Each structure stands twice: as C-alpha cells, then as structure tokens.
Amino acid sequence: MLSTKHAMFAATAVALTLAVAPVATAQTATPNIDQRQANQAARIAQGEKSGALSEREAARMKAGQAKVDGMKTAAAADGKVTRAERRAIQREQNKQSRRIARQKHDGNKR
C-alpha cells in the first residue's frame, strides 16, 4: 500500500506532467502547417497518378515540400515556433502551392 505522502507525490507528479505537456507541445505545434503539407503532398501524388506531373516535376515538387519540412523542423528546434517563423513557412508553402499548380497544368505529361 502507498502511504498518503507517496500517494500525494504520485498524484502531484501526474498532474504536473499532464499540465506541462500541452504547454510544451502548444509552442511547437503547427497543425495548420501540417495539414497543408499533407494536402500538397496529396496534390503531388494525384498529379503523378494522373500523369499531369512528370517524374522530374514530381521530384522537384517533393524537394520543395522537403524544404518546408526542414524550415518547420528548424523553427521548432528551440522549443517555440514564433509568429515570424510561421509566416515564413506559410510564405514558402504559398510558393510551393503555386509551383504545384503551375506544373500540373503546364501541359507536360508523363
């Protein structure tokens, strides 16, 4: 049986862990960026499947997505993704989105 002192300590430890965990992840959480990355990856995959993107174009688009992933990783490395970092990532996502659209509709087929 746990003594009252040990039970209180255990309960406090659990409560602190649960209280701190969301704060730590909230500072580095990027759900909008993550969802947009998933959407853009799906657009690239669909373009490959339909033949709207050649293998070379698809590889270039995937490299652009990897650049955004790298920016996100670098931004989260210090434990907080700042507003300026989010804006920079979103600007790069905008560029990548335009590139995907342009390449999918440029008439080059597989």
Backbone hydrogen bonds in HBPLUS format (Angstrom, degrees):
<---DONOR---> <-ACCEPTOR-->    atom                        ^
c    i                          cat <-CA-CA->   ^        H-A-AA   ^      H-
h    n   atom  resd res      DA  || num        DHA   H-A  angle D-A-AA Bond
n    s   type  num  typ     dist DA aas  dist angle  dist       angle   num
A0007-ALA N   A0003-SER O   2.89 MM   4  6.11 160.3  1.92 155.4 161.5     1
A0008-MET N   A0004-THR O   2.92 MM   4  6.07 155.9  1.98 146.1 152.2     2
A0009-PHE N   A0005-LYS O   3.02 MM   4  6.24 157.2  2.08 143.7 150.2     3
A0010-ALA N   A0006-HIS O   2.91 MM   4  6.10 163.6  1.93 150.3 154.5     4
A0011-ALA N   A0007-ALA O   2.94 MM   4  6.09 160.8  1.98 146.1 151.6     5
A0012-THR N   A0008-MET O   2.88 MM   4  6.05 156.8  1.94 148.3 154.9     6
A0013-ALA N   A0009-PHE O   2.88 MM   4  6.09 160.5  1.92 151.7 157.1     7
A0014-VAL N   A0010-ALA O   2.99 MM   4  6.21 161.7  2.03 150.6 155.0     8
A0015-ALA N   A0011-ALA O   2.96 MM   4  6.11 161.0  1.99 145.8 151.6     9
A0016-LEU N   A0012-THR O   2.88 MM   4  6.06 163.0  1.91 154.1 158.2    10
A0017-THR N   A0013-ALA O   2.99 MM   4  6.12 159.1  2.03 145.9 151.9    11
A0018-LEU N   A0014-VAL O   2.96 MM   4  6.17 163.4  1.99 152.2 156.4    12
A0019-ALA N   A0015-ALA O   2.90 MM   4  6.03 143.7  2.04 142.8 153.4    13
A0020-VAL N   A0016-LEU O   2.90 MM   4  5.97 156.0  1.96 151.5 156.4    14
A0021-ALA N   A0017-THR O   3.06 MM   4  5.96 158.5  2.11 147.4 152.9    15
A0023-VAL N   A0020-VAL O   3.11 MM   3  5.28 118.8  2.50 103.0 118.2    16
A0024-ALA N   A0020-VAL O   3.03 MM   4  6.27 163.1  2.06 163.6 168.2    17
A0025-THR N   A0021-ALA O   3.12 MM   4  6.33 164.0  2.15 154.2 158.2    18
A0026-ALA N   A0022-PRO O   2.78 MM   4  5.72 139.8  1.94 138.2 149.9    19
A0027-GLN N   A0023-VAL O   3.32 MM   4  6.48 143.6  2.47 144.1 149.7    20
A0028-THR N   A0025-THR O   3.25 MM   3  5.30 132.0  2.49  96.4 108.5    21
A0029-ALA N   A0025-THR O   2.67 MM   4  5.48 119.7  2.03 145.8 161.6    22
A0081-VAL N   A0027-GLN O   2.87 MM  54  6.09 170.3  1.88 152.2 148.9    23
A0034-ASP N   A0030-THR O   2.88 MM   4  6.07 163.9  1.91 158.0 163.2    24
A0035-GLN N   A0031-PRO O   2.93 MM   4  6.04 161.3  1.96 146.2 150.9    25
A0036-ARG N   A0032-ASN O   2.99 MM   4  6.13 158.4  2.03 144.5 150.7    26
A0037-GLN N   A0033-ILE O   2.90 MM   4  6.12 154.7  1.97 149.5 156.6    27
A0038-ALA N   A0034-ASP O   3.02 MM   4  6.29 157.8  2.07 147.8 153.5    28
A0039-ASN N   A0035-GLN O   2.92 MM   4  6.21 156.4  1.97 148.3 154.9    29
A0040-GLN N   A0036-ARG O   2.88 MM   4  6.11 160.7  1.92 151.2 156.1    30
A0041-ALA N   A0037-GLN O   2.87 MM   4  6.08 155.4  1.93 149.0 156.1    31
A0042-ALA N   A0038-ALA O   2.96 MM   4  6.18 151.1  2.05 144.1 152.0    32
A0043-ARG N   A0039-ASN O   2.96 MM   4  6.29 147.4  2.07 143.4 152.6    33
A0044-ILE N   A0040-GLN O   3.00 MM   4  6.29 154.2  2.07 147.3 153.5    34
A0045-ALA N   A0041-ALA O   2.94 MM   4  6.19 163.7  1.97 149.1 153.6    35
A0046-GLN N   A0042-ALA O   2.86 MM   4  6.02 156.7  1.91 147.0 153.5    36
A0047-GLY N   A0043-ARG O   2.94 MM   4  6.12 152.2  2.02 141.9 149.6    37
A0048-GLU N   A0044-ILE O   2.92 MM   4  6.24 150.0  2.01 150.2 158.5    38
A0049-LYS N   A0045-ALA O   2.93 MM   4  6.15 162.9  1.96 149.3 154.0    39
A0050-SER N   A0046-GLN O   2.92 MM   4  6.07 159.3  1.96 150.5 155.6    40
A0051-GLY N   A0047-GLY O   3.05 MM   4  5.90 124.9  2.36 130.9 143.5    41
A0052-ALA N   A0047-GLY O   2.93 MM   5  4.88 113.4  2.38 143.4 152.7    42
A0053-LEU N   A0047-GLY O   3.05 MM   6  5.07 153.5  2.12 121.8 116.6    43
A0051-GLY N   A0048-GLU O   3.24 MM   3  5.14 137.3  2.44  93.1 105.0    44
A0110-ARG N   A0051-GLY O   3.21 MM  59  5.13 141.9  2.37 136.6 144.1    45
A0058-ALA N   A0054-SER O   2.86 MM   4  6.06 165.9  1.88 156.1 160.1    46
A0059-ALA N   A0055-GLU O   2.92 MM   4  6.10 154.4  1.98 145.0 152.0    47
A0060-ARG N   A0056-ARG O   3.02 MM   4  6.28 153.3  2.09 145.6 152.7    48
A0061-MET N   A0057-GLU O   2.90 MM   4  6.21 154.3  1.97 150.7 158.1    49
A0062-LYS N   A0058-ALA O   2.87 MM   4  6.10 156.5  1.93 150.5 156.9    50
A0063-ALA N   A0059-ALA O   2.98 MM   4  6.19 146.9  2.09 141.0 149.9    51
A0064-GLY N   A0060-ARG O   3.06 MM   4  6.36 146.3  2.18 141.1 149.9    52
A0065-GLN N   A0061-MET O   3.01 MM   4  6.37 149.2  2.11 144.5 152.9    53
A0066-ALA N   A0062-LYS O   2.91 MM   4  6.18 149.3  2.01 143.0 151.7    54
A0067-LYS N   A0063-ALA O   3.00 MM   4  6.29 141.7  2.15 139.6 149.6    55
A0068-VAL N   A0064-GLY O   3.21 MM   4  6.59 154.0  2.29 144.4 149.8    56
A0069-ASP N   A0065-GLN O   2.96 MM   4  6.31 157.6  2.01 148.3 154.9    57
A0070-GLY N   A0066-ALA O   2.88 MM   4  6.12 151.4  1.96 144.6 152.3    58
A0071-MET N   A0067-LYS O   2.94 MM   4  6.26 152.5  2.02 147.3 154.9    59
A0072-LYS N   A0068-VAL O   2.94 MM   4  6.22 155.5  2.00 150.1 156.7    60
A0073-THR N   A0069-ASP O   2.93 MM   4  6.19 158.5  1.98 148.9 154.6    61
A0074-ALA N   A0070-GLY O   2.91 MM   4  6.09 162.3  1.94 150.0 154.8    62
A0075-ALA N   A0071-MET O   2.90 MM   4  6.06 152.8  1.97 144.5 152.3    63
A0076-ALA N   A0072-LYS O   3.02 MM   4  6.21 149.9  2.11 146.1 153.5    64
A0077-ALA N   A0074-ALA O   3.31 MM   3  5.13 148.6  2.41  94.5 103.6    65
A0079-GLY N   A0076-ALA O   2.99 MM   3  5.30 161.6  2.03 114.2 119.3    66
A0086-ARG N   A0082-THR O   2.94 MM   4  6.24 157.7  1.99 150.3 156.7    67
A0087-ARG N   A0083-ARG O   2.92 MM   4  6.19 156.6  1.97 147.6 154.1    68
A0088-ALA N   A0084-ALA O   2.97 MM   4  6.21 158.2  2.02 147.2 152.7    69
A0089-ILE N   A0085-GLU O   2.96 MM   4  6.19 158.6  2.01 149.4 155.2    70
A0090-GLN N   A0086-ARG O   2.84 MM   4  6.07 159.7  1.88 150.6 156.6    71
A0091-ARG N   A0087-ARG O   2.85 MM   4  6.09 152.7  1.92 148.8 156.3    72
A0092-GLU N   A0088-ALA O   3.08 MM   4  6.33 158.0  2.13 144.9 150.2    73
A0093-GLN N   A0089-ILE O   2.86 MM   4  6.16 151.1  1.94 147.2 156.3    74
A0094-ASN N   A0090-GLN O   2.85 MM   4  6.12 148.9  1.94 145.7 154.0    75
A0095-LYS N   A0091-ARG O   3.04 MM   4  6.41 155.8  2.10 147.0 152.8    76
A0096-GLN N   A0092-GLU O   2.92 MM   4  6.20 164.2  1.95 151.3 155.5    77
A0097-SER N   A0093-GLN O   2.82 MM   4  5.99 154.4  1.89 148.1 155.3    78
A0098-ARG N   A0094-ASN O   3.00 MM   4  6.28 161.2  2.04 151.3 155.4    79
A0099-ARG N   A0095-LYS O   2.94 MM   4  6.22 158.0  1.99 151.3 157.9    80
A0100-ILE N   A0096-GLN O   2.89 MM   4  6.12 158.0  1.94 150.1 155.8    81
A0101-ALA N   A0097-SER O   3.02 MM   4  6.28 168.6  2.03 152.9 155.4    82
A0102-ARG N   A0098-ARG O   2.87 MM   4  6.05 165.4  1.90 152.2 156.7    83
A0103-GLN N   A0099-ARG O   2.89 MM   4  6.00 166.8  1.91 152.1 155.7    84
A0104-LYS N   A0100-ILE O   2.90 MM   4  6.02 155.8  1.95 152.1 159.0    85
A0105-HIS N   A0101-ALA O   3.17 MM   4  6.26 139.0  2.35 143.2 152.5    86
